[in-house]
């Protein structure tokens, strides 16, 4: 999916990773009968409190924890939180100017998360997801894709000797394992790739081969290659259900980006340097595009 978030809006999205996902939870209607999971000096901790805590600290918990362990960790955290907070209040630590400033900051942060969460929730309709998918699929027509192996050696002479062994009947993967200087794929295996994924000299030679054919020595900036095509196919855009979650994220982030941009455009924003002198207005942010096409960094 093409992701249209400016660098500024990306920072907001990163700061609101909790807001994008967890704000849905926080915005959800409260349960009619919350279940009490613990009490601290008579003050209850409910399953709703636990859900909020998990949304906050859950992403930072070890992945190896199972759901029951995650809930236990979060419940223990809430107990510690209440105990420490009560002690801080008793010591009047919540009455300092520094505390008030932090409280105001976190109140605004939570309000922003709620706002962006609502924007995302309202935007992610089935129709919007399908439209985003259709646009992305239209932008990526089917492409030929091949599964190939290669042997990479420093000189043409070494490549010709490797080719002679293959023509004599030796297994390509075995020769590649013995001779190839490519530290990647086992037996010279490059996996499946489209033509734009490799350097031009390699791709031009590889995509002329039919299934099972082996090339003559091919020279690239990396050395000399012998290429074998194992199979060919047409790479088509994945079905909607397979990328539905990606479409939903794109739609949500696009809606959030547009909403924050509209807020900026409607506001009078002034910035000052350390001496209080006005700074020139920021240049309008350019939309950054991240196509969902194949990674073009692969080289043989």
N, C-alpha and C positions, 0 to 999 in steps of 0.2 A: 504494500500500500504506500502511496506517496504521502509523506508526512509533512504537512505545511505548518511547521512551528519555527518561529524566529528564535535566535539564540536567547533573547530575553524571555520569550515565552517558554522555551525549553527549561530555563532555570526555574520558572514558576512550576512547570509540570514536575520537575524533579523534587522541588520542595513540597509539592502536593502529592507525592506518590501515595501518601496516606489518604489524602483527600479524594483522589480519583477513585480509589477502591473503597476505602473505609467510610468515606462520607456518605455513600449509599446506605451503609448500615446505620450511621448516626442519624440520617434523615428518615429512616424507616419508622413507621408507627411503633410506639412502645407496646410491649406485650401486656396483655390484660393482667396476668397474674405472674409477675416475676418470681423466679425460684430463688430462695435464699440459700446460698452455698456456704456462707460463713458469717460469723458475727465477731466484731472487735469491740469489746466493752459495750456490748448490746447493740452496736450499730451494724446493720446488715450489709453484706456484700452479695449482690444478686447475679444471676446469669447474664443480665443486661450489662452490669458493670464489667463482667468478665469478657463479654463480646467487645466492648469498647477498648479494654486493655489489650486484648489479642490483636485488634486492628492496629493499635499503636505500637506495641513491642513485638508482635508476631513476626514481622519480616526479619527481625534481628536475631530470632531464636535459632539454635542449631537445626539444620534440616533433618538430622537423624532422629529428632524427637517425634514420637507418635502423637496422635491427637490427645490422648489421655495425659501424656507427659507435658504437652504444651499447655493444657488447661490447668494442670497442677502448678506449673511454673508461674502462669499468669495469676492464679489465685494467691499463691504465696507472695507474689509481687504486690498485689492489691492489699494484702494484709500488712506488709512492710510499709506500703505507701500510707495507709491510714494511720499506722502507729507513728511514723516519722512526721506526718503532717500535723497530727494532734500535738506532738511535742513541740514542733516549730511554732504553732499557734500559742501554746502555753508560754513559750519563751518570747512571744511577741516578734518573732522573726518575720512575720508576714505584714508588719506595719512599717517597714523601712521604705524609703523612696525607691531603692533599687528593686524591691519586690513589686512595688506598684507598677514600675516601668515594665518589668518582665510580664506581669499579669496582663497589662494592656496589650503587649506584643502578642502573647499567646491567645488572647481573646480575638484579636484581629486575624491571626493566623487560622484559628478554628473557624471564624466566620468566612474567611476566604475559601477554606476547604469545603465548607457546607455549600457555598455559592457555586464553586466549580463542580462539586459533586452533583448538584441539582442540574446544572447546565448539561453535564455529561449524561445524566440519567434521562433527561428529557429528549436529548438528541439521538440516543441509540435506539431508534425504532427499527423494526424489521425492514421497512422500506428504505430507510437511510443506509442500513448495512448492505442491502442488496444493490442499491445504486452505487455505493462506493466499490463494491466488488465488480459490478459490471464495467465501471470505468477503468478499473485496474486491469481487468481481463482484456478489454479492448486495446489497451496500451501495450499488451504483451502477447502478440500473435504466436502461434506454434512455431518452434524452431527445431531444426535437426540437432540431434544430440548423439554423441558417440561414446562408447566405452572402450578405452584404449590402454595399452601398455607401452612402455618405451624403455630403451636402454640408452643411457647417457654416458658418453666417454669423451676424453679430452681431444682426441685426434681422429681424423678421417680414417687413417690406417687401422686404428683400433675398432672403429665402427664397421669397417669392411670385414675384419676378422670375425667380429660378433655375428654379422649377417651371414657369413659363410657357414658358421656353425649351425645357425637356424635353418639355412637352406639344406644343410646336410641331414636335417631331421631332429636336431636337439630341441627340447622344449623351450619356448621363448621365455617363460617365467623363470626357468632354471638358469638360463644364460644371463638374464637380467639380474637375478640375485647374486650371481658370481661377479659380474663385470660392472654393472651400472654404478655410477658415482652419485646418483640421485639418492639422498638419504630418506626420501619419502616412500611411497607405496611399496608394499611387499611384492616382490616379483615384477617390479616396474609398473604396478597397477596405478593408473591415474584416475580410475573411477569414471563416472559419466560427466561430460562437459559439453557446452555449446562452443561454437567457433570463436566467439568473442572472449572466451575465458583464457585462451593461450596466446602466446606471442604469434604474430602473423605468419612467420616462416613455418612454425610448427603446425599451426592450424591449417594453412594452405595444403601442406603435404598430407596431414591426417585425414582431412575431409574429402580428399580425392580417393581414398582407399575404400574398398568394399569390405564387408564382414569377412574376417579371416585373412585378409591380405596384410603383407608386411612391406614396409617402405624401403627404398634405397636410403643411404645415409643422408640425413638432413642437418644442415648447419644453422645454429641459432647463437645468440649471445651467450648461451650457457654451455655450448660445446656441440658435439655431434650426436645425433639421435638415430636410433632405429625404432620405428613405430609399428605396432601391430594393432589393428582394429578388431576388438572382440565382438562388438555388436553395435547396432544403430537403432535409433528410434526417434519419434517426434516428441519433443517436450511441449506439453500443453499446460495451460494455466490450471492450478489445482481446483477441484470442485468447491463450491461455496461452503459446504458444511465443514470442510477441512480447514478453511481460513476464516471462518465466521468470527472467531474471537479476535483475530487481527483486524478484521473490518470494523468490529465494534470499537476497538481501541482507537483506530484511525478516526472514526466518526466522532467519538467523544473528545479526542485531543483537538481535532479541527474545530469543533464547536467551542471548546474552551479558549482556543487561540483567538477565534473571531470575537468572542465575548470580551476578553481582556483587551484586545486591540480597540474595540468600540469604547471601552471605559477610558483608555488612554486618549483617544481622539476627542472625547467629550470633556476631558478634564484640563485644567490649567496646571501644568507641572513645571516647577522651577527648581533648578539645582544650583548649589553654591560650593565654592572651594573652601579649604580650611580657614581662609581669612574672611569668609563671608561674602566674597565677590561672586556675582552671578556668573554662571557658566553658560556657554552657548547651548541652544536647544540640541538635543540628540537628533541625529539623522534618522529618518523613518526606517525602521527595521526591514531588511529584505527577507522575503519568505524563503526559507530553506527547504529544499526538496530532497527527499530520501527515497529514491525509487526502490521498489521491492524486487528488482531484477536480480540476476545472479551476481555473486561476488566476482568482480573482475580482477582480483588480485592474484589469482592462481596462475602459476607459471610451471612449465614442465621441468 
